[in-house]
Amino acid sequence: MPEIVLACVMLIPQIVAGILAKSMGRNFWFWFFISFILPIVSLVILLFLKNKQPEDENTGYELADHVKNKKSST
């Protein structure tokens, strides 16, 4: 039982790196595995990399055609 808890605790930096990378528009699995080699360093590197996702207001869900037409006509 303690081995399972230890394994879960040791995976925290890898999961955090993957989630942070995904939120920045980068590959989750690539950064997850890089974080096995350099756990804390990979997190620091991710913090200094530029965000790949555009920062405009259209980064959410795409509107349906009838909603776009209604929005543009007003």
N, CA, C and O atoms as CSV, one atom per row, in Angstrom:
chain,resi,resn,atom,element,x,y,z
A,1,MET,N,N,0.804,-1.206,0.000
A,1,MET,CA,C,0.000,0.000,0.000
A,1,MET,C,C,0.847,1.270,0.000
A,1,MET,O,O,0.533,2.194,-0.750
A,2,PRO,N,N,1.911,1.358,0.811
A,2,PRO,CA,C,2.715,2.591,0.775
A,2,PRO,C,C,3.389,2.801,-0.583
A,2,PRO,O,O,3.667,3.937,-0.965
A,3,GLU,N,N,3.651,1.725,-1.304
A,3,GLU,CA,C,4.288,1.857,-2.611
A,3,GLU,C,C,3.359,2.554,-3.602
A,3,GLU,O,O,3.807,3.343,-4.433
A,4,ILE,N,N,2.068,2.259,-3.508
A,4,ILE,CA,C,1.101,2.884,-4.404
A,4,ILE,C,C,0.994,4.377,-4.110
A,4,ILE,O,O,0.926,5.190,-5.032
A,5,VAL,N,N,0.978,4.731,-2.851
A,5,VAL,CA,C,0.914,6.143,-2.466
A,5,VAL,C,C,2.172,6.868,-2.917
A,5,VAL,O,O,2.090,7.986,-3.426
A,6,LEU,N,N,3.326,6.255,-2.739
A,6,LEU,CA,C,4.582,6.853,-3.168
A,6,LEU,C,C,4.616,7.042,-4.680
A,6,LEU,O,O,5.077,8.077,-5.161
A,7,ALA,N,N,4.138,6.062,-5.430
A,7,ALA,CA,C,4.105,6.173,-6.890
A,7,ALA,C,C,3.184,7.316,-7.327
A,7,ALA,O,O,3.511,8.053,-8.258
A,8,CYS,N,N,2.047,7.463,-6.667
A,8,CYS,CA,C,1.125,8.550,-6.990
A,8,CYS,C,C,1.743,9.914,-6.701
A,8,CYS,O,O,1.581,10.850,-7.484
A,9,VAL,N,N,2.443,10.028,-5.588
A,9,VAL,CA,C,3.086,11.295,-5.219
A,9,VAL,C,C,4.213,11.627,-6.195
A,9,VAL,O,O,4.423,12.794,-6.527
A,10,MET,N,N,4.932,10.612,-6.650
A,10,MET,CA,C,6.037,10.848,-7.579
A,10,MET,C,C,5.560,11.223,-8.978
A,10,MET,O,O,6.341,11.761,-9.764
A,11,LEU,N,N,4.303,10.955,-9.308
A,11,LEU,CA,C,3.754,11.315,-10.615
A,11,LEU,C,C,3.206,12.737,-10.671
A,11,LEU,O,O,2.841,13.215,-11.745
A,12,ILE,N,N,3.145,13.411,-9.541
A,12,ILE,CA,C,2.556,14.753,-9.503
A,12,ILE,C,C,3.288,15.739,-10.425
A,12,ILE,O,O,2.612,16.449,-11.169
A,13,PRO,N,N,4.632,15.829,-10.422
A,13,PRO,CA,C,5.280,16.785,-11.337
A,13,PRO,C,C,5.023,16.471,-12.809
A,13,PRO,O,O,4.913,17.388,-13.623
A,14,GLN,N,N,4.927,15.192,-13.161
A,14,GLN,CA,C,4.679,14.820,-14.549
A,14,GLN,C,C,3.268,15.216,-14.983
A,14,GLN,O,O,3.064,15.707,-16.093
A,15,ILE,N,N,2.318,15.002,-14.112
A,15,ILE,CA,C,0.934,15.359,-14.438
A,15,ILE,C,C,0.776,16.873,-14.514
A,15,ILE,O,O,0.093,17.385,-15.401
A,16,VAL,N,N,1.395,17.576,-13.601
A,16,VAL,CA,C,1.324,19.051,-13.621
A,16,VAL,C,C,1.973,19.591,-14.887
A,16,VAL,O,O,1.438,20.507,-15.513
A,17,ALA,N,N,3.116,19.038,-15.270
A,17,ALA,CA,C,3.789,19.487,-16.496
A,17,ALA,C,C,2.924,19.220,-17.712
A,17,ALA,O,O,2.831,20.065,-18.603
A,18,GLY,N,N,2.291,18.060,-17.763
A,18,GLY,CA,C,1.426,17.738,-18.894
A,18,GLY,C,C,0.222,18.648,-18.990
A,18,GLY,O,O,-0.133,19.101,-20.079
A,19,ILE,N,N,-0.405,18.918,-17.872
A,19,ILE,CA,C,-1.583,19.790,-17.865
A,19,ILE,C,C,-1.192,21.226,-18.213
A,19,ILE,O,O,-1.903,21.899,-18.960
A,20,LEU,N,N,-0.082,21.689,-17.684
A,20,LEU,CA,C,0.388,23.040,-18.003
A,20,LEU,C,C,0.719,23.152,-19.485
A,20,LEU,O,O,0.391,24.152,-20.123
A,21,ALA,N,N,1.364,22.136,-20.030
A,21,ALA,CA,C,1.705,22.143,-21.452
A,21,ALA,C,C,0.443,22.150,-22.302
A,21,ALA,O,O,0.365,22.892,-23.282
A,22,LYS,N,N,-0.535,21.346,-21.948
A,22,LYS,CA,C,-1.786,21.281,-22.706
A,22,LYS,C,C,-2.512,22.621,-22.678
A,22,LYS,O,O,-3.091,23.033,-23.683
A,23,SER,N,N,-2.486,23.298,-21.543
A,23,SER,CA,C,-3.162,24.590,-21.451
A,23,SER,C,C,-2.447,25.669,-22.256
A,23,SER,O,O,-3.039,26.696,-22.589
A,24,MET,N,N,-1.173,25.435,-22.569
A,24,MET,CA,C,-0.406,26.388,-23.369
A,24,MET,C,C,-0.392,26.012,-24.846
A,24,MET,O,O,0.288,26.658,-25.643
A,25,GLY,N,N,-1.134,24.974,-25.215
A,25,GLY,CA,C,-1.202,24.579,-26.617
A,25,GLY,C,C,-0.085,23.652,-27.038
A,25,GLY,O,O,0.197,23.535,-28.231
A,26,ARG,N,N,0.546,23.005,-26.112
A,26,ARG,CA,C,1.641,22.083,-26.416
A,26,ARG,C,C,1.201,20.652,-26.168
A,26,ARG,O,O,0.115,20.411,-25.639
A,27,ASN,N,N,2.045,19.700,-26.551
A,27,ASN,CA,C,1.712,18.293,-26.473
A,27,ASN,C,C,1.802,17.784,-25.034
A,27,ASN,O,O,2.859,17.870,-24.409
A,28,PHE,N,N,0.696,17.253,-24.509
A,28,PHE,CA,C,0.643,16.742,-23.135
A,28,PHE,C,C,1.651,15.624,-22.925
A,28,PHE,O,O,2.442,15.666,-21.983
A,29,TRP,N,N,1.626,14.621,-23.803
A,29,TRP,CA,C,2.450,13.421,-23.600
A,29,TRP,C,C,3.941,13.709,-23.732
A,29,TRP,O,O,4.749,13.122,-23.012
A,30,PHE,N,N,4.313,14.602,-24.641
A,30,PHE,CA,C,5.727,14.952,-24.774
A,30,PHE,C,C,6.253,15.532,-23.470
A,30,PHE,O,O,7.294,15.095,-22.978
A,31,TRP,N,N,5.563,16.494,-22.910
A,31,TRP,CA,C,6.023,17.133,-21.673
A,31,TRP,C,C,5.866,16.229,-20.470
A,31,TRP,O,O,6.620,16.345,-19.505
A,32,PHE,N,N,4.891,15.325,-20.515
A,32,PHE,CA,C,4.738,14.340,-19.454
A,32,PHE,C,C,5.983,13.467,-19.368
A,32,PHE,O,O,6.505,13.244,-18.276
A,33,PHE,N,N,6.468,12.969,-20.510
A,33,PHE,CA,C,7.641,12.097,-20.516
A,33,PHE,C,C,8.947,12.869,-20.298
A,33,PHE,O,O,9.877,12.344,-19.685
A,34,ILE,N,N,9.025,14.100,-20.792
A,34,ILE,CA,C,10.208,14.927,-20.526
A,34,ILE,C,C,10.331,15.181,-19.026
A,34,ILE,O,O,11.435,15.269,-18.489
A,35,SER,N,N,9.207,15.295,-18.372
A,35,SER,CA,C,9.214,15.558,-16.942
A,35,SER,C,C,9.715,14.368,-16.122
A,35,SER,O,O,10.094,14.543,-14.964
A,36,PHE,N,N,9.724,13.180,-16.689
A,36,PHE,CA,C,10.338,12.037,-16.007
A,36,PHE,C,C,11.852,12.221,-15.932
A,36,PHE,O,O,12.482,11.840,-14.946
A,37,ILE,N,N,12.428,12.806,-16.977
A,37,ILE,CA,C,13.884,12.999,-17.029
A,37,ILE,C,C,14.298,14.202,-16.194
A,37,ILE,O,O,15.253,14.137,-15.420
A,38,LEU,N,N,13.572,15.298,-16.359
A,38,LEU,CA,C,13.877,16.547,-15.648
A,38,LEU,C,C,12.619,17.064,-14.955
A,38,LEU,O,O,11.969,17.971,-15.475
A,39,PRO,N,N,12.262,16.515,-13.806
A,39,PRO,CA,C,10.950,16.830,-13.218
A,39,PRO,C,C,10.693,18.302,-12.938
A,39,PRO,O,O,9.708,18.849,-13.435
A,40,ILE,N,N,11.520,18.944,-12.179
A,40,ILE,CA,C,11.275,20.341,-11.805
A,40,ILE,C,C,11.748,21.281,-12.908
A,40,ILE,O,O,11.134,22.322,-13.146
A,41,VAL,N,N,12.826,20.921,-13.574
A,41,VAL,CA,C,13.372,21.762,-14.646
A,41,VAL,C,C,12.364,21.910,-15.785
A,41,VAL,O,O,12.239,22.987,-16.368
A,42,SER,N,N,11.646,20.830,-16.103
A,42,SER,CA,C,10.661,20.914,-17.184
A,42,SER,C,C,9.533,21.880,-16.839
A,42,SER,O,O,9.015,22.563,-17.722
A,43,LEU,N,N,9.151,21.944,-15.585
A,43,LEU,CA,C,8.122,22.896,-15.169
A,43,LEU,C,C,8.609,24.330,-15.319
A,43,LEU,O,O,7.859,25.201,-15.759
A,44,VAL,N,N,9.852,24.574,-14.956
A,44,VAL,CA,C,10.422,25.915,-15.089
A,44,VAL,C,C,10.512,26.304,-16.561
A,44,VAL,O,O,10.201,27.438,-16.928
A,45,ILE,N,N,10.937,25.362,-17.405
A,45,ILE,CA,C,11.030,25.633,-18.843
A,45,ILE,C,C,9.651,25.976,-19.401
A,45,ILE,O,O,9.509,26.925,-20.173
A,46,LEU,N,N,8.644,25.210,-19.014
A,46,LEU,CA,C,7.284,25.477,-19.496
A,46,LEU,C,C,6.792,26.862,-19.084
A,46,LEU,O,O,6.074,27.517,-19.840
A,47,LEU,N,N,7.170,27.305,-17.902
A,47,LEU,CA,C,6.734,28.624,-17.448
A,47,LEU,C,C,7.316,29.748,-18.295
A,47,LEU,O,O,6.705,30.810,-18.418
A,48,PHE,N,N,8.502,29.526,-18.886
A,48,PHE,CA,C,9.152,30.569,-19.672
A,48,PHE,C,C,8.865,30.473,-21.167
A,48,PHE,O,O,9.205,31.393,-21.910
A,49,LEU,N,N,8.250,29.387,-21.625
A,49,LEU,CA,C,7.907,29.261,-23.038
A,49,LEU,C,C,6.682,30.111,-23.359
A,49,LEU,O,O,5.822,30.343,-22.509
A,50,LYS,N,N,6.627,30.566,-24.600
A,50,LYS,CA,C,5.479,31.361,-25.028
A,50,LYS,C,C,4.274,30.457,-25.241
A,50,LYS,O,O,4.408,29.279,-25.572
A,51,ASN,N,N,3.116,31.025,-25.048
A,51,ASN,CA,C,1.865,30.322,-25.262
A,51,ASN,C,C,1.626,30.174,-26.756
A,51,ASN,O,O,1.700,31.159,-27.490
A,52,LYS,N,N,1.340,28.956,-27.224
A,52,LYS,CA,C,1.090,28.721,-28.644
A,52,LYS,C,C,-0.324,29.073,-29.058
A,52,LYS,O,O,-0.585,29.275,-30.244
A,53,GLN,N,N,-1.234,29.151,-28.116
A,53,GLN,CA,C,-2.626,29.435,-28.442
A,53,GLN,C,C,-2.813,30.934,-28.650
A,53,GLN,O,O,-2.238,31.742,-27.920
A,54,PRO,N,N,-3.620,31.304,-29.649
A,54,PRO,CA,C,-3.893,32.740,-29.832
A,54,PRO,C,C,-4.671,33.281,-28.642
A,54,PRO,O,O,-5.482,32.578,-28.039
A,55,GLU,N,N,-4.414,34.526,-28.319
A,55,GLU,CA,C,-5.026,35.115,-27.131
A,55,GLU,C,C,-6.212,36.010,-27.461
A,55,GLU,O,O,-6.561,36.891,-26.676
A,56,ASP,N,N,-6.838,35.791,-28.625
A,56,ASP,CA,C,-8.007,36.600,-28.930
A,56,ASP,C,C,-9.247,35.993,-28.288
A,56,ASP,O,O,-9.167,34.957,-27.629
A,57,GLU,N,N,-10.368,36.626,-28.478
A,57,GLU,CA,C,-11.588,36.187,-27.805
A,57,GLU,C,C,-12.226,34.974,-28.461
A,57,GLU,O,O,-13.173,34.417,-27.906
A,58,ASN,N,N,-11.749,34.547,-29.610
A,58,ASN,CA,C,-12.354,33.433,-30.330
A,58,ASN,C,C,-11.698,32.092,-30.019
A,58,ASN,O,O,-11.759,31.188,-30.852
A,59,THR,N,N,-11.083,31.929,-28.877
A,59,THR,CA,C,-10.425,30.676,-28.546
A,59,THR,C,C,-11.376,29.665,-27.926
A,59,THR,O,O,-10.980,28.524,-27.689
A,60,GLY,N,N,-12.606,30.045,-27.660
A,60,GLY,CA,C,-13.571,29.133,-27.047
A,60,GLY,C,C,-14.266,28.286,-28.097
A,60,GLY,O,O,-13.701,28.005,-29.154
A,61,TYR,N,N,-15.477,27.885,-27.807
A,61,TYR,CA,C,-16.257,27.082,-28.733
A,61,TYR,C,C,-16.687,27.907,-29.927
A,61,TYR,O,O,-16.904,29.114,-29.824
A,62,GLU,N,N,-16.806,27.238,-31.059
A,62,GLU,CA,C,-17.272,27.925,-32.254
A,62,GLU,C,C,-18.792,28.018,-32.217
A,62,GLU,O,O,-19.476,27.062,-31.852
A,63,LEU,N,N,-19.306,29.180,-32.599
A,63,LEU,CA,C,-20.741,29.384,-32.597
A,63,LEU,C,C,-21.390,28.689,-33.791
A,63,LEU,O,O,-20.762,28.527,-34.837
A,64,ALA,N,N,-22.618,28.291,-33.634
A,64,ALA,CA,C,-23.379,27.708,-34.735
A,64,ALA,C,C,-23.652,28.789,-35.781
A,64,ALA,O,O,-23.613,29.980,-35.474
A,65,ASP,N,N,-23.928,28.369,-37.017
A,65,ASP,CA,C,-24.126,29.322,-38.104
A,65,ASP,C,C,-25.264,30.301,-37.831
A,65,ASP,O,O,-25.129,31.498,-38.087
A,66,HIS,N,N,-26.387,29.797,-37.312
A,66,HIS,CA,C,-27.517,30.695,-37.081
A,66,HIS,C,C,-27.213,31.705,-35.972
A,66,HIS,O,O,-27.766,32.805,-35.978
A,67,VAL,N,N,-26.358,31.356,-35.038
A,67,VAL,CA,C,-25.979,32.290,-33.978
A,67,VAL,C,C,-25.011,33.332,-34.531
A,67,VAL,O,O,-25.100,34.510,-34.185
A,68,LYS,N,N,-24.084,32.900,-35.391
A,68,LYS,CA,C,-23.157,33.846,-36.015
A,68,LYS,C,C,-23.918,34.875,-36.848
A,68,LYS,O,O,-23.640,36.072,-36.783
A,69,ASN,N,N,-24.884,34.389,-37.634
A,69,ASN,CA,C,-25.658,35.293,-38.494
A,69,ASN,C,C,-26.465,36.277,-37.671
A,69,ASN,O,O,-26.554,37.454,-38.020
A,70,LYS,N,N,-27.048,35.811,-36.593
A,70,LYS,CA,C,-27.841,36.686,-35.723
A,70,LYS,C,C,-26.936,37.717,-35.047
A,70,LYS,O,O,-27.315,38.879,-34.900
A,71,LYS,N,N,-25.746,37.291,-34.638
A,71,LYS,CA,C,-24.819,38.186,-33.970
A,71,LYS,C,C,-24.282,39.251,-34.927
A,71,LYS,O,O,-24.111,40.405,-34.534
A,72,SER,N,N,-24.015,38.869,-36.181
A,72,SER,CA,C,-23.457,39.815,-37.128
A,72,SER,C,C,-24.512,40.795,-37.659
A,72,SER,O,O,-24.174,41.898,-38.087
A,73,SER,N,N,-25.778,40.394,-37.631
A,73,SER,CA,C,-26.818,41.288,-38.144
A,73,SER,C,C,-27.218,42.364,-37.138
A,73,SER,O,O,-27.838,43.353,-37.528
A,74,THR,N,N,-26.886,42.206,-35.876
A,74,THR,CA,C,-27.257,43.208,-34.875
A,74,THR,C,C,-26.185,44.239,-34.686
A,74,THR,O,O,-26.344,45.153,-33.876
